[in-house]
Amino acid sequence: MSKKPYYITTAIAYTSRKPHIGNSYEIVLSDAIARFKRMQGYDVRFQTGTDEHGQKIEEYASKAGISPKEYVDKVAGEIKAICDCLNTTYDKFIRTTDDDHEAAVQKIFQKLYDQGDIYKGAYEGLYCVPCESFFTTSQLVDGKCPDCGRKVVPTKEEAYFLKLSKYQKQLEEYIENNPDFIYPESRKKEMINNFIKPGLQDLCVSRSSFKWGIPVTFDNDHVIYVWIDALSNYITGLGYDTENPSDMYKKYWPADVHIIGKDIIRFHTIYWPIMLMALGEPLPKQVFGHPWLLSGQDKMSKSRGNVIYADELCQRFGVDAVRYYLLSEMPHAQDGTISYETIIERFNSDLANTLGNLVNRTVAMNNKYFGGVIQSPDSTEELDEELKAVALGTLPKVANLMDTYRVADALSEIIDLAKRCNKYIDETAPWALAKDEEKKSRLGTVLYNLLEGIRFIAVLIKPFMPETSDKILEQIGTDINSLESLDSFGAIAAGANVGTATPLFVRIDAEKMLSEIEAEIEAKTAAESKDEIKPAFEEMELIAIDDFAKVDLRVAKIIDCKPVKRAKKLLELTLDDGTGTPRTVASGIAQYYKPEELIGHNVIVVANLKPATLCGVESRGMILAGGEEDVKVVFVDYLEPGAKIR
């Protein structure tokens, strides 16, 4: 009997720069779902990839002095390397610069144009380059892009448009008749109330102000804009063709689920469905908009100084530990957080203490008391049935949670089983049973139950932590790892031998590691600063008076000062800048001043510097100082707080 197909996709990553750990959450989440579905017997097709066209890429490449293709080749390579580093099992890594994708997109554009769903017009509006989106004045927030908060620029150009308005009623009816299409419910309400009901405006689907894109075949002045280009990857990656779709497309489409970030759900639940309706193709069964992974309370960005990369975390903690943290820390419908402190805390509590300790001491006891031979469970008690009930009840719970993408909750159920096994050890006290020869059979039963309970954990944890699963099964001496084997308790063969008790996760000295991380970050920051400063002196860049006028320099009094925990070079300054609201600034002057030497002095602060988080302190500005070997802060005690420096 053939397996039922299951098609899952991530959003394709934009090749502007190397993705941070927040971007990497999605590929690990999708991989865990794909792996679980394979274990359930589905014929899974898992696709990810990169979005490589657009004005921003063209600008980045120009600044780097290379061609756009050279630029995206480099970044796409970094993105793919991170997917591989995280041990993800994608079947297709699509790039929108692939020849077959570009050819298919041109045919899609042509078909939509020929049937009257795309028409030529002109666009005049406000454009956000990073988001590659047009906005009306009413859509802006504080005069800036409503999606990313950056400035928008007035833009007027000739363009082709897709008739979204033509399909509005059809889309509304589809969403109403398919209540699980947009998931979770909160995302659906947002799309209906904020975007669909107010009325859909026709969508700009070509650009003529830049060249880095797929050319419109019948108009050399235009390139196909991001929406038709990028969103079509979900079908072009299956071999879609407007005239002769491939057998793979017929097998796997419509997709079972698009896994995407909540910030791009509008494109996937409005623009993409309408494109498919216009093409006469079925819509994906579901779009799941997952929350963000934040650093502290903020989205990660280089300007904030809070970027963490997946490959660096994997080198420090191991791939499975990083996968576990990402999947266990993200709530179902709320943003999750990440910091080195919380990674270490979760590593020590869940992985080293709960899971690792359970496996290690169980295998060690079986080796110590029975020479490694697994005993037959001949001496059962009521307590054993409680453990078996928890073990047998875990798979149904995990399966139900995975069906609704509650991956963190599914992992919690598995860790709860490990905790129950640890409790069983405390309840049965194998070390005490070992002292009484008459209780040898009972001891063998207890250890058998523990090994079988651990096998349940190893099988269930495989989609989330595949390498750890294999290591556990090897240590407990079995290769029985199917979900079907969890229908009954007792699959491990008595008489087999366990392996060597080897720690799966060694507890981390938090203080030592955080100190090492701090030193590495400081060294890296210093090196980057040196690289940035050196050319500036070798080739002095002159600025105009208007540029200098943009810098807001003002006098501020230091009303408090203290060292920053785990940062030997930083002091946390609290400033009165005359606005009535205290300002916090982190300054690398700890080796030159003691806090009490600074309190009460007036200094000059750059007040309109972008905030940056340094070792947990959000720094909102920079104080002026001079000198290289012996740094001196510029004191201006003769001026009042709030005074402007001109």
Summary of the structure (lengths in Angstrom):
residues: 646
radius of gyration: 29.3
end to end distance: 79.7
largest distance: 92.4
contacts: 2072
relative contact order: 0.08
helix: 47%
strand: 20%
